[in-house]
């Protein structure tokens, strides 16, 4: 059970959104016509909109909630091609040439962000850092040696280590040079200003519900307004348009957590992540002249029904023990989609609809991949050659990879998130899976004391949602849809709220 005396902040807010300027845009309230509609206001969607607008395309950016309210605004904000231990696996699965392309693509994504930061004079706390993966397990040393050999084959700047700049006992580590970290919200705020200068249009609280047509595409929004365009890009985390259920069968949702903490210990240069469970990810972060430490991890399959409050508390305990943390400034969670082979899907959704594109499946490493993915989509729309088209194609010959990122799994020792058996026992802003008249339902008591009962079936494909006590949401374990305590959609692929019930 979660600690009732926890000193964690009550509000869930990311450091990036909490310390950056916030913009707001109107809801789409009329039918419009553009060249390209981009659904999704994270780094993939905003970057694609900017690059296309710069090429003279008339662009409309449509976000179901607030811009950067999804994974981009709740990331650890590492810009890196070091995606845990992946390159030995990529070589074994797809060959050295494809593994080298994957590394090159991510490094070009970092380079694009650096280039735009310099060209547009963006103050986003961008810093070059080395990246480290480490293990405390002696039996995993061989994996790190194999990864180091893969680095050498691919010409990756890095090396095998037995010690870290971080004050921590380890068995082995691997370092990748010339990576970076930044504040993605500050960076993307600057791109939004540039899109406006290029006559691009941004619309918030404008959820895309449907797409039809092949040559002239018509996008329909939740309030029945339409956007007629030549191409549409779905950069909506999980594509809400999935006509043949390809993405439903090839994306696995995963959740993780992060804290921004004040510490008495100075944090060294570098960005760090463990290969062990429970996952730990670490970096220094800045707000003006003040530095904090980001402590993240506790990864698990979304909607596992275990206490997220306890996972936040585990991170707090780690921060206190490892860094002498004195105060937790922010806490937030991130929700990622892992593709079947841990390589993103970027390209047309299928061969029958060449003007409908998706960009998804970034795992936990979407920032650099999203930047180069946006550049790839720009080239596809402009009919330019791009070396990464086949690598990221959703229609590639997918060879599933081993899970080399051990996570906590379903048998961890956290308590169940649903701790109440009867709706009348719920506290305010608390939910639980309860039994009413012999049937399991979702129950939530709002801040005014009203109890809401709802069907547990996710409105996407019918999987039963589970209560998330840390974020006060209903989460779907199958495809990652998330709903407010009262049942409204937070993020898809679900488009409709949970069904209310009286029993």
C-alpha positions as MATLAB code, in Angstrom:
seq = 'XXXXXXXXXXXXXXXXXXXXXXXXXXXXXXXXXXXXXXXXXXXXXXXXXXXXXXXXXXXXXXXXXXXXXXXXXXXXXXXXXXXXXXXXXXXXXXXXXXXXXXXXXXXXXXXXXXXXXXXXXXXXXXXXXXXXXXXXXXXXXXXXXXXXXXXXXXXXXXXXXXXXXXXXXXXXXXXXXXXXXXXXXXXXXXXXXXXXXXXXXXXXXXXXXXXXXXXXXXXXXXXXXXXXXXXXXXXXXXXXXXXXXXXXXXXXXXXXXXXXXXXXXXXXXXXXXXXXXXXXXXXXXXXXXXXXXXXXXXXXXXXXXXXXXXXXXXXXXXXXXXXXXXXXXXXXXXXXXXXXXXXXXXXXXXXXXXXXXXXXXXXXXXXXXXXXXXXXXXXXXXXXXXXXXXXXXXXXXXXXXXXXXXXXXXXXXXXXXXXXXXXXXXXXXXXXXXXXXXXXXXXXXXXXXXXXXXXXXXXXXXXXXXXXXXXXXXXXXXXXXXXXXXXXXXXXXXXXXXXXXXX';
ca = [
       0.000    0.000    0.000;
       1.192    3.516   -0.784;
       2.753    5.500    2.075;
       0.162    7.934    3.431;
       2.969   10.207    4.734;
       4.758   10.474    1.405;
       6.345   13.867    0.627;
       5.763   13.473   -3.112;
       4.041   16.435   -4.822;
       0.293   15.908   -5.082;
       0.120   17.268   -8.626;
       1.361   15.200  -11.560;
       3.373   17.596  -13.738;
       6.580   17.135  -15.704;
       9.617   19.303  -15.110;
       9.625   20.305  -18.791;
       6.044   21.563  -18.839;
       6.343   23.107  -15.402;
       9.396   25.234  -16.218;
       8.658   26.255  -19.828;
       6.314   28.880  -21.243;
       2.907   27.487  -22.171;
       1.083   28.417  -25.363;
      -2.581   27.852  -26.113;
      -4.431   27.545  -29.391;
      -8.111   27.540  -30.273;
     -10.209   24.487  -31.106;
     -10.975   23.923  -34.784;
     -14.459   25.376  -35.258;
     -14.886   25.354  -39.037;
     -14.113   23.220  -42.076;
     -10.717   23.993  -43.595;
      -8.565   22.926  -46.526;
      -4.786   22.483  -46.352;
      -2.042   20.545  -48.100;
      -1.100   18.373  -45.092;
      -2.953   17.661  -41.845;
      -0.800   16.497  -38.938;
      -2.615   14.793  -36.056;
      -0.592   14.837  -32.850;
       1.190   17.686  -31.089;
       4.353   16.014  -29.823;
       7.884   16.197  -31.214;
       7.111   14.030  -34.269;
       4.034   16.012  -35.278;
       5.419   19.475  -34.544;
       8.717   18.758  -36.320;
       6.933   17.321  -39.364;
       4.621   20.355  -39.489;
       7.590   22.715  -39.291;
       9.641   20.939  -41.966;
       6.680   20.752  -44.348;
       5.674   24.386  -43.758;
       9.252   25.421  -44.475;
       8.951   23.622  -47.820;
       5.922   25.759  -48.677;
       3.192   23.302  -47.702;
       0.044   24.655  -46.087;
      -0.128   22.725  -42.810;
      -2.699   22.244  -40.026;
      -1.541   20.696  -36.739;
      -4.378   19.029  -34.777;
      -3.949   18.026  -31.127;
      -6.646   16.171  -29.156;
      -5.614   17.788  -25.861;
      -2.919   20.416  -25.263;
       0.242   20.480  -27.351;
       3.023   18.402  -25.779;
       0.623   16.854  -23.260;
       1.600   13.328  -24.333;
       4.863   11.413  -24.176;
       6.987   14.313  -25.511;
       6.063   16.500  -22.547;
       6.672   13.687  -20.051;
       9.936   12.194  -21.288;
      13.371   12.013  -19.663;
      14.515   14.196  -22.588;
      17.626   12.284  -23.582;
      18.764   12.692  -27.187;
      20.603    9.487  -27.825;
      21.222    6.650  -30.239;
      22.130    4.415  -27.283;
      18.841    2.610  -26.817;
      19.888    0.370  -23.981;
      21.544   -2.774  -25.421;
      20.280   -3.025  -28.996;
      23.070   -3.053  -31.584;
      24.276   -6.644  -31.123;
      20.635   -7.748  -31.456;
      20.086   -5.578  -34.544;
      23.150   -7.056  -36.242;
      21.985  -10.595  -35.447;
      18.423   -9.930  -36.655;
      18.797   -7.563  -39.588;
      22.489   -7.551  -40.455;
      25.270   -5.041  -40.018;
      24.091   -2.670  -42.751;
      20.629   -2.175  -41.217;
      22.089   -1.818  -37.710;
      24.444    0.865  -39.007;
      21.507    2.659  -40.672;
      19.613    2.626  -37.377;
      22.522    4.254  -35.549;
      23.049    6.744  -38.370;
      19.349    7.687  -38.409;
      19.300    8.454  -34.700;
      22.544   10.432  -34.874;
      21.056   12.447  -37.746;
      17.991   13.061  -35.596;
      20.220   14.503  -32.868;
      22.087   16.547  -35.463;
      18.817   17.964  -36.840;
      17.733   19.134  -33.385;
      21.160   20.680  -32.766;
      21.034   22.383  -36.172;
      17.578   23.884  -35.631;
      18.513   24.957  -32.104;
      21.489   26.877  -33.503;
      19.740   28.281  -36.590;
      16.697   29.496  -34.677;
      18.682   30.555  -31.596;
      16.575   28.359  -29.288;
      17.291   28.450  -25.558;
      16.359   24.874  -24.593;
      19.223   23.863  -22.266;
      20.787   21.708  -24.991;
      24.008   20.080  -23.797;
      26.228   17.418  -25.332;
      26.675   14.463  -22.985;
      28.020   10.933  -23.050;
      25.406    8.214  -22.499;
      25.908    5.123  -20.314;
      24.102    1.804  -19.873;
      25.183   -0.153  -16.799;
      24.509   -3.378  -14.927;
      25.098   -4.555  -11.377;
      24.686   -8.197  -12.390;
      27.875  -10.225  -12.945;
      26.094  -12.663  -15.278;
      25.290   -9.794  -17.674;
      28.904   -8.821  -18.346;
      28.957  -10.919  -21.516;
      26.021   -8.927  -22.960;
      27.982   -5.722  -22.493;
      31.082   -7.204  -24.124;
      28.954   -8.259  -27.108;
      27.455   -4.776  -27.325;
      30.951   -3.253  -27.244;
      31.942   -5.544  -30.115;
      28.867   -4.377  -32.015;
      29.914   -0.742  -31.432;
      33.308   -1.534  -32.927;
      31.788   -3.244  -35.992;
      29.473   -0.284  -36.608;
      32.039    2.421  -35.975;
      30.157    3.770  -32.948;
      32.191    6.072  -30.739;
      32.144    4.421  -27.315;
      33.678    1.788  -25.064;
      33.205   -0.950  -22.464;
      33.698    0.241  -18.858;
      33.893   -1.261  -15.397;
      33.371    2.029  -13.550;
      31.121    5.062  -13.979;
      31.587    8.792  -13.346;
      28.510    8.226  -11.171;
      29.231    7.131   -7.576;
      27.787    3.637   -7.931;
      29.161    0.093   -7.741;
      28.613   -1.714  -11.047;
      29.751   -4.839  -12.867;
      29.922   -3.427  -16.383;
      28.848   -0.493  -18.518;
      28.996    0.723  -22.077;
      29.411    4.371  -23.036;
      28.369    6.164  -26.233;
      29.931    9.525  -26.988;
      28.434   12.689  -28.525;
      24.877   12.277  -27.284;
      22.807   15.138  -25.843;
      20.062   16.265  -23.477;
      17.648   19.220  -23.612;
      14.262   20.615  -22.597;
      11.888   19.411  -25.348;
       9.043   21.787  -24.434;
      11.253   24.892  -24.718;
      12.615   23.552  -28.015;
       9.204   22.801  -29.512;
       7.736   26.104  -28.340;
      10.251   27.776  -30.642;
       9.233   25.530  -33.552;
       5.571   26.437  -32.965;
       6.440   30.124  -33.321;
       8.230   29.355  -36.597;
       5.237   27.380  -37.902;
       3.037   30.386  -37.197;
       5.442   32.619  -39.124;
       5.140   30.182  -42.040;
       1.328   30.513  -41.926;
       0.815   27.071  -40.408;
      -2.239   26.570  -38.212;
      -2.358   24.911  -34.789;
      -5.535   23.616  -33.129;
      -5.817   22.185  -29.616;
      -8.677   20.130  -28.130;
      -9.322   18.913  -31.675;
      -9.478   15.114  -31.654;
      -9.298   13.348  -35.023;
     -11.964   10.666  -35.258;
     -11.868    9.381  -38.832;
     -10.188    9.598  -42.225;
     -11.592    8.796  -45.632;
     -10.570    9.177  -49.247;
      -7.394    8.345  -51.134;
      -6.563   11.233  -53.460;
      -8.268   14.008  -51.535;
      -8.261   12.972  -47.887;
     -10.986   14.154  -45.515;
     -10.184   14.226  -41.795;
     -13.176   14.411  -39.436;
     -12.805   15.787  -35.907;
     -14.762   15.083  -32.729;
     -17.041   18.104  -33.258;
     -17.753   17.063  -36.878;
     -15.495   19.656  -38.501;
     -13.463   18.495  -41.485;
      -9.964   19.094  -42.781;
      -9.617   18.363  -46.492;
      -6.014   17.698  -47.472;
      -3.715   15.812  -49.819;
      -1.889   13.925  -47.056;
      -2.442   13.241  -43.371;
       0.166   12.253  -40.777;
      -0.809   10.409  -37.590;
       1.758   11.327  -34.950;
      -0.684   10.503  -32.154;
       1.412    8.130  -30.023;
      -0.745    5.127  -31.002;
      -2.226    5.810  -34.461;
      -5.966    6.354  -34.033;
      -6.352    5.218  -37.642;
      -5.475    1.523  -37.920;
      -7.672    0.063  -40.702;
      -6.131   -3.404  -40.755;
      -5.218   -3.532  -37.031;
      -1.522   -3.735  -37.884;
      -0.500   -1.398  -35.075;
      -2.802   -3.136  -32.596;
      -0.862   -6.339  -33.243;
       2.624   -4.848  -33.224;
       2.775   -2.259  -30.431;
       3.092   -3.023  -26.722;
       2.360   -0.233  -24.172;
       4.721    0.363  -21.277;
       4.673    2.884  -18.419;
       7.477    4.445  -16.375;
       7.932    7.227  -13.819;
      10.206   10.171  -13.073;
      11.063   12.645  -10.333;
      12.930   15.970  -10.395;
      14.771   16.228   -7.095;
      16.907   18.637   -5.095;
      20.024   16.865   -3.839;
      22.952   17.455   -1.511;
      25.263   15.500   -3.811;
      26.568   16.939   -7.056;
      25.614   14.988  -10.167;
      28.418   14.237  -12.663;
      28.306   14.751  -16.415;
      26.561   12.040  -18.415;
      23.193   10.338  -18.867;
      22.676    6.926  -17.277;
      20.275    3.985  -17.480;
      20.365    0.519  -15.926;
      19.923   -2.658  -17.905;
      18.681   -4.301  -14.697;
      15.285   -4.383  -13.057;
      13.962   -2.321  -11.463;
      14.879    0.179  -14.173;
      16.725    3.369  -13.220;
      17.383    6.310  -15.552;
      19.376    9.350  -14.418;
      20.501   12.753  -15.701;
      21.085   16.320  -14.589;
      18.380   18.899  -15.424;
      18.360   22.701  -15.247;
      15.937   25.526  -14.583;
      17.840   28.751  -15.241;
      20.904   28.520  -12.965;
      19.428   25.882  -10.653;
      20.313   22.210  -11.208;
      18.293   19.168  -10.205;
      18.623   15.433  -10.726;
      16.098   13.478  -12.780;
      15.521   10.034  -11.276;
      13.316    7.788  -13.387;
      12.417    4.164  -13.957;
      10.104    1.557  -12.405;
       9.048    0.473  -15.927;
       6.206   -2.008  -16.281;
       3.512   -3.117  -18.692;
       0.763   -0.491  -18.812;
      -2.427   -1.391  -16.969;
      -0.944   -4.132  -14.794;
      -3.200   -3.122  -11.888;
      -0.297   -2.603   -9.455;
       0.195    0.553   -7.385;
       1.862    3.401   -9.297;
       1.963    5.418   -6.073;
       4.343    2.797   -4.693;
       6.476    3.048   -7.815;
       6.867    6.792   -7.297;
       7.831    6.087   -3.701;
      10.462    3.541   -4.795;
      12.079    6.251   -6.932;
      11.953    8.679   -4.017;
      13.665    6.130   -1.763;
      16.361    5.513   -4.398;
      16.941    9.286   -4.825;
      17.328    9.718   -1.064;
      19.756    6.816   -0.723;
      21.818    7.454   -3.863;
      21.875   11.261   -4.036;
      20.786   12.461   -0.596;
      17.658   13.991   -2.123;
      16.160   16.748    0.026;
      13.003   17.687   -1.890;
      10.910   16.295   -4.740;
      10.056   19.205   -7.059;
       8.084   17.388   -9.777;
       6.783   13.917  -10.475;
       5.339   12.512  -13.691;
       4.784    9.347  -15.685;
       5.500    8.455  -19.287;
       3.641    6.052  -21.562;
       5.550    4.447  -24.403;
       4.814    2.014  -27.217;
       7.361   -0.715  -27.983;
       7.299   -2.104  -31.516;
       7.688   -5.831  -32.167;
      11.332   -5.404  -33.198;
      12.060   -2.236  -31.166;
      12.412   -0.204  -34.380;
       9.846    2.585  -34.967;
       7.133    2.424  -37.623;
       7.307    5.427  -39.960;
       5.565    5.539  -43.321;
       2.224    4.895  -45.073;
      -0.265    2.948  -42.948;
      -0.792    0.533  -45.846;
      -0.274    0.217  -49.599;
      -3.911    1.043  -50.352;
      -3.736    4.439  -48.664;
      -0.388    5.946  -49.679;
      -1.402    9.435  -48.529;
      -2.079    8.402  -44.924;
       1.091    8.177  -42.817;
       1.888    7.075  -39.276;
       4.883    7.608  -37.028;
       4.882    5.480  -33.863;
       6.556    2.745  -31.831;
       9.483    4.765  -30.503;
       9.841    2.744  -27.331;
      11.525    4.850  -24.681;
      13.800    6.583  -27.159;
      11.540    8.689  -29.329;
      13.157   12.116  -29.425;
      16.002   11.565  -31.889;
      13.963    8.985  -33.824;
      10.992   11.354  -34.028;
      13.142   14.140  -35.452;
      14.570   12.001  -38.235;
      11.148   10.367  -38.656;
       9.627   13.786  -39.349;
      12.328   14.400  -41.940;
      11.552   11.018  -43.531;
       7.838   11.848  -43.732;
       8.651   15.196  -45.306;
      10.691   13.415  -47.982;
       7.967   10.821  -48.597;
       5.365   13.564  -49.069;
       7.663   15.578  -51.337;
       8.592   12.359  -53.190;
      12.287   12.718  -52.347;
      14.609    9.754  -51.815;
      15.421    8.954  -48.195;
      17.883    6.290  -46.977;
      15.678    5.295  -44.040;
      12.426    4.558  -45.858;
      12.852    0.777  -45.844;
      14.381    0.639  -42.349;
      11.327    2.236  -40.700;
       8.597    1.068  -43.082;
       5.568   -0.373  -41.241;
       5.488   -3.023  -43.984;
       9.028   -4.260  -43.467;
       9.715   -7.922  -42.756;
       9.497   -7.721  -38.961;
      11.735  -10.093  -37.016;
      10.877   -9.875  -33.348;
      13.836   -9.224  -31.090;
      14.672  -10.573  -27.676;
      13.675   -8.330  -24.785;
      17.100   -7.145  -23.654;
      15.558   -4.565  -21.302;
      14.478   -6.641  -18.305;
      11.528   -5.007  -16.588;
       9.703   -5.688  -13.353;
       7.002   -7.891  -14.837;
       3.664   -8.863  -13.394;
       4.994  -10.677  -10.324;
       6.589   -7.662   -8.602;
       5.839   -7.015   -4.937;
       3.747   -3.861   -5.370;
       0.242   -3.788   -3.929;
      -2.862   -3.806   -6.086;
      -3.918   -0.311   -7.154;
      -7.565   -1.141   -6.443;
      -7.694   -1.254   -2.635;
     -11.415   -0.565   -2.099;
     -14.127   -3.223   -2.403;
     -17.258   -1.029   -2.298;
     -17.947    2.256   -4.145;
     -19.148    3.935   -0.937;
     -15.702    3.432    0.637;
     -13.850    5.418   -2.019;
     -12.039    8.612   -1.054;
     -12.310   11.682   -3.272;
     -10.259   11.365   -6.477;
      -9.916    7.621   -5.908;
     -10.920    4.790   -8.207;
     -11.060    1.024   -7.951;
     -12.293   -2.106   -9.667;
     -15.250   -3.152   -7.514;
     -18.065   -5.690   -7.637;
     -21.597   -4.334   -7.977;
     -24.526   -6.777   -8.226;
     -22.164   -9.616   -9.031;
     -20.341   -7.776  -11.835;
     -16.941   -6.054  -11.829;
     -17.140   -2.365  -12.745;
     -14.928    0.672  -12.471;
     -15.847    3.090   -9.675;
     -14.480    6.617   -9.151;
     -15.369    9.284   -6.585;
     -14.708   12.768   -7.989;
     -13.528   15.809   -6.015;
     -17.146   16.817   -5.342;
     -17.915   13.444   -3.784;
     -19.988   12.018   -6.633;
     -19.386    8.348   -7.449;
     -19.153    7.367  -11.143;
     -19.626    3.743  -12.214;
     -18.446    2.576  -15.609;
     -17.931   -0.476  -17.777;
     -14.315   -1.674  -17.616;
     -14.188   -2.521  -21.346;
     -11.842   -0.214  -23.266;
     -13.757    1.371  -26.133;
     -10.920    0.570  -28.565;
     -11.000   -3.238  -28.694;
     -12.692   -4.303  -25.487;
      -9.803   -5.139  -23.135;
     -10.568   -4.485  -19.457;
      -8.927   -1.322  -18.107;
      -7.194   -1.176  -14.718;
      -7.017    1.626  -12.140;
      -3.766    3.649  -11.992;
      -3.585    5.114   -8.478;
      -0.502    7.252   -9.163;
      -1.985    9.195  -12.076;
      -5.707    8.710  -11.212;
      -6.467    7.193  -14.612;
      -7.951    4.037  -16.116;
      -5.278    2.369  -18.272;
      -5.734   -0.277  -20.962;
      -3.129   -3.093  -20.845;
      -3.623   -4.095  -24.488;
      -2.953   -0.938  -26.508;
      -2.287    1.790  -23.961;
      -5.490    3.850  -24.119;
      -5.916    5.978  -21.008;
      -9.058    7.499  -19.516;
      -9.793   10.041  -16.799;
     -11.254    8.764  -13.536;
     -14.681    9.770  -14.837;
     -14.102    7.814  -18.064;
     -13.264   10.473  -20.689;
     -10.479    9.639  -23.159;
      -7.040   11.046  -22.326;
      -5.166    9.328  -25.122;
      -6.009    6.724  -27.729;
      -6.279    4.614  -29.742;
      -9.654    4.676  -27.982;
     -11.823    7.507  -29.280;
     -14.931    7.094  -27.107;
     -15.215    7.397  -23.299;
     -15.782    4.417  -21.036;
     -19.448    3.459  -20.943;
     -21.260    4.653  -17.823;
     -23.302    2.092  -15.929;
     -25.690    2.111  -12.985;
     -24.797   -1.402  -11.931;
];
